[in-house]
Amino acid sequence: MKPTIRLRTRAQLFSLFTLLFSGTLFAQDVQLDFDYFKNEVQPIFLSKREGNVRCIQCHTRSSNFRLQPLNEHQLFWTDGQSRMNFDSASEFVLAGDDPLRSRFLAHPLAAAAGGDPFHGGGKHFHSQFDPEWRIMADWVAGAKSRREPSSVAVRIIQTNAAGDTSTIIDPETNQVVGEISDIEIPHGVVGAPDGSQVYITNEVMHSLDIVDSRTLRVKRRIPLSGRPNNLGVTSDGSKVYVAIMEMPGSVDIIDVASMKNVKTVATNGAIHNVYVTPDSRYAVAGSVHTSFISVIDTRTDELAWELEMSSGIRPMTFSTNADGSTKNIFVQLSGFHGFAVVDFESRKEVARIEHPVVPGEVAHLDGLQGAPAHGLAVSPDGKTLWSTSKVYSHVYIHSLPDLEEIGRVFVGQHPEWITFTPDGERAYIGAAGDNVTYAVDAKKMQAIAKIPVGQVPKRIAMVRMAVD
């Protein structure tokens, strides 16, 4: 006997279409996948939604769907706890059936969208198109892996150093199109190359927070060995390197597939920033405390070499040879208003450029935190080097490889980090003193937009994100 399809509301049409398209509608052999539940569904129970408590707050003491409590300082469930959560959730699922016949899906969904009339924990999802609800519906339908995004777009993410949000900007319109919340004092940010997730270091919880680009919510917090600063990701997306800003100094290495902190590499001094070179062959870390640059071989994840500079290591960036290997490290230094150039092969400083006074601009010397220049980036075509000055509120632009200054642009009070769109048409710079991000036409060397963001915007990155 064929099952009867009951569409109680028009909102169920989306669920029906999804199941018909995937070929799993009312399949009798659909099995609920544990790994998908653990890695994709469980993070939803920890997510903070505006106006709602987290699911875990109520369901650890629930008499029906019961979640295992997390111990103090525990950021995620163990495999054993996850198995217990899986078994509990499975009792409220009809695998492969009409999604709204599963209480697991219907109970937290708004009644107007086809959900149950009442849920003691409130309505967390207002539509069946909500990306978190869709993740859970995919699990009920038998999904074993995350759905590939149908569309990926370039986004600029600005972390707000004195807040608990990171602002998402569409470079096509220079408008704010989203916000990542629930990360207090977000520091560094990078994106997975495939657009699936974003990595943000969390100074308060001493964790690497993995944000699902579909939901913009934290899906996993990975404990680190100390308070993190900046981070870098390899070009294949397999590893994330995290700077640990605590003595005696180290870089944590995160395996993305297992979402685990797999190694801590000792360095000479607490690490302010770490970068992966353009060819992904090395992770280059710098210490403000000891003035050492530490270079880690990403094939072995062992320290390859070190170089002591004249003062603390601030932001760095790289130029490349014709074969893509690293040619130079450009380094900003504590107390120096400019940058130094280190030849990567010889491991020696070969040049130092000091930024000149900007005529008519008042020098700002308060709140420099030992870093008069604190933002560096090489344009995607490799032809220019951009360096910000907190003293004169400008970005200085130099040609490469000759290092001749070719332009300056006013970019607000205390300009910090710099990122580019992939085509190099625009640069984005966080003005920490103005709570805005400047968009700059890189060819004309003119500011074209001031985008309001959060409190004290510093670190910034171009990422790719799912937009479906």
C-alpha positions in Angstrom: 0.0 0.0 0.0 1.4 3.4 -1.0 1.7 6.0 1.7 -0.6 9.0 1.7 1.0 12.4 1.4 -0.7 14.8 3.7 0.1 18.5 3.1 -1.3 20.3 6.1 0.0 23.7 5.0 1.4 25.1 1.8 4.7 25.6 3.6 5.2 21.8 3.4 5.6 22.0 -0.3 9.3 22.9 0.1 9.9 19.7 2.2 8.0 17.6 -0.3 10.1 19.0 -3.1 13.3 18.4 -1.3 12.5 14.8 -0.6 11.3 14.1 -4.1 14.4 15.7 -5.6 16.7 13.6 -3.3 14.8 10.4 -4.1 14.3 9.6 -0.4 10.6 10.2 0.0 9.1 7.6 2.3 12.1 5.3 1.6 11.7 2.2 3.8 15.5 1.7 4.1 16.5 5.2 5.2 19.0 5.1 8.0 19.9 8.1 10.2 23.6 8.8 10.0 25.5 9.3 13.2 28.4 11.3 11.9 26.2 13.8 10.1 24.2 14.2 13.3 27.3 14.7 15.4 29.0 17.2 13.1 26.1 19.1 11.4 23.0 18.7 13.6 24.4 18.8 17.1 25.9 22.3 16.7 22.4 23.6 16.2 21.6 22.7 19.8 24.4 25.0 21.0 23.5 28.0 18.7 22.4 31.3 20.2 19.4 32.8 18.3 18.1 36.2 19.0 15.3 36.1 21.6 15.8 32.4 22.3 17.9 30.4 24.8 20.1 27.7 23.4 18.4 24.3 23.0 20.9 22.8 25.5 19.7 25.1 28.3 16.3 23.3 28.5 16.9 19.9 26.9 19.6 18.7 29.4 16.7 18.4 31.9 14.0 17.4 29.5 11.9 14.3 30.2 11.7 13.4 26.4 14.3 14.6 24.0 17.3 14.8 26.3 20.7 16.3 25.6 23.8 15.4 27.6 25.1 18.3 29.7 28.5 19.8 29.0 30.9 20.0 31.9 32.5 23.3 32.9 35.0 24.4 30.2 33.8 21.6 27.9 33.0 23.1 24.4 31.5 20.1 22.6 30.2 16.7 23.3 32.4 13.6 23.4 31.6 10.8 20.9 29.9 8.9 23.7 27.8 11.8 24.7 27.0 12.4 21.0 25.8 8.8 20.6 23.4 9.3 23.5 22.1 12.6 22.0 21.7 10.8 18.7 19.7 8.0 20.3 17.5 10.4 22.1 16.8 12.6 19.0 16.1 9.5 16.9 13.1 8.6 19.0 11.4 11.7 17.6 12.2 11.0 14.0 10.4 9.1 11.2 13.3 8.6 8.9 12.6 9.3 5.2 9.0 10.2 6.0 7.1 13.5 5.5 9.4 15.9 7.5 6.5 17.4 9.5 5.5 14.0 10.8 8.8 14.0 12.8 8.3 15.8 16.1 12.0 16.6 16.0 11.3 18.9 13.0 7.8 20.1 13.7 8.1 21.0 17.4 10.6 24.0 17.1 9.1 25.2 13.7 6.7 28.1 13.6 3.0 27.0 13.3 2.6 29.3 10.3 5.3 27.4 8.5 3.7 24.0 9.2 5.1 23.3 12.7 3.3 22.2 15.9 1.1 24.8 17.7 3.3 25.0 20.7 6.9 24.3 21.9 7.8 25.0 25.5 11.2 26.2 24.3 9.8 28.6 21.8 9.9 28.7 18.1 13.4 28.7 16.8 12.7 28.4 13.1 10.2 30.7 11.3 10.4 29.0 7.9 11.2 25.6 6.3 13.8 27.6 4.3 15.8 28.3 7.4 19.2 26.9 6.8 19.5 25.2 10.3 16.0 23.6 9.9 17.1 22.4 6.4 20.2 20.8 7.9 18.0 18.9 10.4 15.6 18.0 7.6 18.4 16.6 5.5 19.4 14.3 8.5 15.8 13.0 8.8 15.8 12.4 5.0 19.0 10.2 5.4 21.8 12.6 4.5 25.3 11.3 5.2 27.2 14.5 4.2 26.6 18.2 4.0 24.8 19.5 0.9 27.1 21.3 -1.6 26.2 25.0 -1.8 24.5 25.9 -5.1 26.2 29.3 -5.1 29.3 30.8 -3.5 30.0 34.5 -3.3 33.0 36.7 -2.3 32.5 38.4 1.0 34.6 40.7 3.2 34.5 39.8 6.9 35.5 42.5 9.4 36.0 41.3 13.0 35.2 43.9 15.7 37.9 43.7 18.3 35.9 45.4 21.1 32.7 43.6 20.4 31.0 40.2 20.0 30.2 40.4 16.3 31.9 40.1 12.9 30.4 42.1 10.1 29.9 40.6 6.6 30.1 43.0 3.6 29.2 42.4 0.0 31.9 44.0 -2.1 29.6 44.3 -5.1 27.4 46.8 -3.2 29.6 47.7 -0.2 26.6 47.0 1.9 26.5 44.9 5.2 24.7 41.7 4.3 25.1 39.7 7.5 26.7 39.4 10.9 28.4 36.6 12.8 27.5 36.8 16.5 28.2 34.9 19.7 32.0 35.3 19.5 33.2 37.7 22.2 36.4 39.5 21.2 36.8 37.9 17.8 40.4 38.3 16.6 41.6 36.7 13.3 39.4 35.5 10.5 40.0 33.3 7.4 37.6 31.3 5.2 37.6 27.7 4.0 38.6 27.8 0.3 35.4 25.9 -0.7 33.2 28.5 1.0 31.7 26.0 3.5 32.9 27.6 6.7 34.7 30.5 8.3 37.3 30.3 11.1 37.5 33.0 13.8 39.7 33.0 16.8 37.9 33.6 20.1 40.0 35.5 22.7 37.6 35.0 25.5 37.0 31.2 25.3 40.5 30.5 24.0 39.1 28.6 21.1 39.0 28.4 17.3 35.4 28.9 16.3 34.2 27.3 13.2 31.2 29.1 11.6 28.9 27.4 9.1 28.6 29.8 6.2 25.0 28.7 5.5 23.7 29.5 9.0 26.3 32.1 10.2 26.4 30.3 13.5 29.2 28.7 15.4 29.2 24.9 14.6 32.2 23.9 16.7 34.5 25.5 19.2 38.0 23.8 19.3 39.9 24.3 22.5 43.4 25.9 22.0 46.5 25.8 24.1 46.2 29.5 25.1 44.7 32.9 24.1 44.7 33.1 20.3 45.5 36.0 18.0 45.6 35.6 14.2 45.4 32.5 12.1 46.0 31.1 8.6 44.6 28.3 6.4 46.2 26.2 3.8 45.1 26.5 0.2 43.6 23.0 0.2 41.6 23.9 3.4 43.0 20.9 5.3 44.8 22.7 8.2 44.4 25.9 10.1 47.4 27.5 12.0 46.6 29.5 15.1 48.9 32.0 16.8 49.0 31.6 20.6 49.7 34.9 22.3 51.0 33.5 25.5 54.6 32.9 26.6 56.7 30.8 26.0 55.0 30.8 22.6 53.4 28.4 20.2 51.3 27.8 17.1 48.4 25.4 17.3 47.6 23.2 14.3 43.9 22.3 13.6 43.0 19.4 11.4 39.8 20.5 9.7 38.5 17.1 8.8 38.5 15.9 12.4 37.9 19.4 13.8 40.6 18.7 16.4 43.7 20.5 17.7 46.3 18.0 16.6 49.6 19.6 17.4 51.2 22.6 19.2 54.5 23.8 17.7 56.8 25.6 20.2 58.1 28.9 19.1 60.5 31.5 20.4 58.1 33.9 22.0 54.3 34.5 22.2 52.9 34.7 18.7 51.1 37.8 17.6 50.3 36.7 14.0 50.7 33.6 11.8 50.3 33.4 8.1 50.4 30.6 5.5 52.5 31.6 2.5 50.8 31.9 -0.9 52.1 28.4 -1.9 51.1 26.9 1.4 54.6 25.5 2.0 55.2 27.4 5.2 53.4 29.0 8.1 55.2 32.1 9.2 54.7 33.3 12.8 55.9 36.5 14.5 56.5 37.4 18.1 56.1 40.9 19.6 57.8 39.8 22.8 61.0 38.3 21.4 61.3 39.9 17.9 61.6 36.5 16.3 60.1 35.3 13.0 59.4 31.5 13.2 58.9 29.6 10.0 57.1 26.2 10.1 57.3 23.7 7.3 53.7 22.7 6.6 54.7 19.3 5.2 56.2 18.2 8.5 54.7 20.8 10.9 58.1 21.3 12.4 60.1 24.5 12.9 62.2 25.1 9.7 64.1 28.3 10.7 64.0 31.4 12.7 65.1 35.0 12.3 65.6 37.7 15.0 64.6 41.2 14.0 65.4 44.5 15.7 62.0 44.8 17.4 58.7 43.1 17.8 57.0 41.4 14.9 53.7 43.0 13.8 51.7 42.3 10.6 53.5 40.5 7.7 52.7 39.7 4.0 54.6 38.1 1.1 55.7 38.6 -2.4 56.3 35.5 -4.7 58.7 34.3 -7.3 57.5 33.3 -10.8 57.0 29.7 -9.7 54.8 30.8 -6.8 57.4 30.2 -4.1 58.0 32.9 -1.4 60.4 35.7 -2.4 60.1 38.3 0.4 58.5 38.7 3.7 57.3 42.3 4.4 57.3 43.0 8.1 56.0 45.8 10.2 57.9 46.2 13.5 57.1 47.6 17.0 58.0 51.3 17.2 58.8 51.6 13.5 56.6 53.7 11.2 57.0 51.7 8.0 58.1 48.2 7.1 61.2 46.0 6.6 61.9 43.5 3.8 63.3 40.0 4.5 64.7 37.9 1.7 63.1 34.5 2.2 65.9 32.4 0.7 68.8 34.1 2.4 66.8 34.7 5.6 68.2 38.3 5.9 66.7 41.7 6.1 67.5 43.5 2.8 65.6 46.8 3.1 63.7 49.1 5.4 61.2 51.7 4.3 60.0 54.5 6.6 56.7 56.2 5.9 57.1 60.0 5.5 55.0 62.7 7.1 51.7 63.4 5.3 51.6 67.2 4.8 48.6 68.8 6.6 47.8 65.7 8.5 48.0 65.8 12.3 50.1 63.0 13.8 48.1 60.8 16.1 50.4 59.3 18.8 47.8 58.1 21.4 46.7 54.5 21.5 49.3 53.2 19.1 50.0 50.2 21.3 53.6 50.1 20.1 52.5 49.8 16.5 52.5 53.0 14.4 52.1 51.0 11.3 49.8 48.0 11.6 48.4 46.6 8.4 50.1 45.1 5.3 48.9 43.5 2.1 50.3 42.7 -1.4 47.7 43.2 -4.2 46.5 40.0 -6.0 48.5 40.9 -9.1 51.7 41.2 -7.0 52.4 44.7 -8.3 51.8 46.8 -5.2 52.4 46.7 -1.5 49.9 48.5 0.8 50.9 49.6 4.4 48.6 51.4 6.9 49.7 54.2 9.2 47.9 54.8 12.5 49.9 57.9 12.9 48.7 59.7 9.8 45.4 57.9 9.0 46.6 56.9 5.6 47.5 53.8 3.6 50.8 54.1 1.7 51.0 52.3 -1.6 54.4 51.1 -3.0 55.2 49.5 -6.4 56.8 46.1 -6.5 59.5 45.1 -6.8 61.2 48.5 -6.6 59.3 49.7 -3.5 58.7 53.2 -4.8 55.8 55.0 -3.1 53.1 55.7 -5.8 50.1 56.8 -3.7 48.4 57.5 -0.4 44.8 57.3 0.6 43.1 58.6 3.7 41.4 55.7 5.5 40.2 57.0 8.8 41.5 57.0 12.4 43.8 54.1 13.4 43.6 52.1 10.1 44.5 48.5 10.6 44.4 45.4 8.5 43.9 45.3 4.7 42.3 42.8 2.3 41.6 42.7 -1.4 38.8 41.3 -3.6 40.2 38.5 -5.7 40.4 40.6 -8.9 42.3 43.3 -7.0 39.8 46.0 -7.9 39.1 47.0 -4.4 40.9 47.1 -1.0 39.1 47.0 2.4 40.6 48.5 5.5 39.2 48.6 9.1 39.4 52.0 10.7 39.5 51.1 14.3 39.0 54.6 15.6 36.0 55.3 13.4 34.1 52.0 13.6 33.9 51.8 9.9 35.5 49.8 7.1 36.9 51.8 4.2 36.4 50.5 0.6 39.1 51.8 -1.7 39.2 51.7 -5.5 42.7 50.1 -5.8 43.3 51.3 -9.4 42.3 54.9 -8.8 43.6 54.9 -5.3 40.5 56.6 -4.0 38.2 55.8 -1.0 34.7 55.0 -2.4 32.7 54.0 0.7 32.7 54.1 4.5 30.8 51.1 5.8 29.6 51.2 9.4 30.6 48.1 11.3 31.1 47.2 15.0 33.3 48.4 17.8 37.0 48.8 17.0 37.3 47.0 13.7 40.8 45.6 13.1 41.4 42.2 11.5 39.7 41.7 8.1 39.7 39.1 5.4 38.2 38.2 2.0 36.4 34.9 2.2 34.1 32.9 0.0 30.7 31.9 1.5 27.7 29.9 0.5 24.8 32.1 -0.3 22.0 29.6 -1.1 
